[in-house]
Amino acid sequence: MQKKSITVLTLACLLLPAAGFAASFHMNPGKWQFTTTIAMPMIPAPQTETTTECVTKEEAEQDPLASLKDVGDGCRITRKEMKGARLEYEMLCDEQGMKSTGKGYFEARGDTASGSMEITMPMPEGMPSGMPGMANGAMNVKTTWQAKRIGKCE
């Protein structure tokens, strides 16, 4: 379930880039190809998935961090800062007493976009300790993505 939440969060954030933050942060509407890679200790190798989505003008103009509410009421942004075409953020989630922290960035330059997100969460009860990436009873999950506009929506 935690992996599903991370995937939903990543894709939701990726699909809603903002044009309104700064003139240099801009994503053109149209058909986009997204390549997302998730690495976490509980899977033997990073998993990469490529999808194609239509991004409307309205979606391209929305705040990418506003989509965090779709993942759960327990997540909130604790810091966000615009640096040119790059939006950096930190977040805190508390889902049913399980607290996790995250940080990442989105970058959009017209017909290309990229980003990453790193989340640290406590190990679920009953999981073996001492696994790589699970120091001090916490698990680190890293998601990276690249995207490019490939044409008009059909």
C-alpha angles and dihedrals in degrees: 000000000000091000090052091052091050092050092047091048092049095048094042091052092045095050095053108057118169129236093179099069098073138341091250094052103077138144120192117225117246143079111334134189114215124194113193127184123193122193122186135152095247094064121064096228136012113277119225126195129181120202136173120221138173110237112200125211089253092052092047090055097049126101106261090215093056088076091070089086088066090064095054144310090255097073125087136170111244097182137010128174132179116219108177107291092351125090112195121192146171126205142188125209129192110183113174092332094312106121123200134173129210143181134185149130143242123208124187128178108173105276099017134055137174142170150152139220129196120195127189116198136168118264113262114250114271095027117128114254126224096050117143110273092021102094118163093007093300131114124218120210121188124193124185130179144181127194138186134187109243101181146296124330114261 
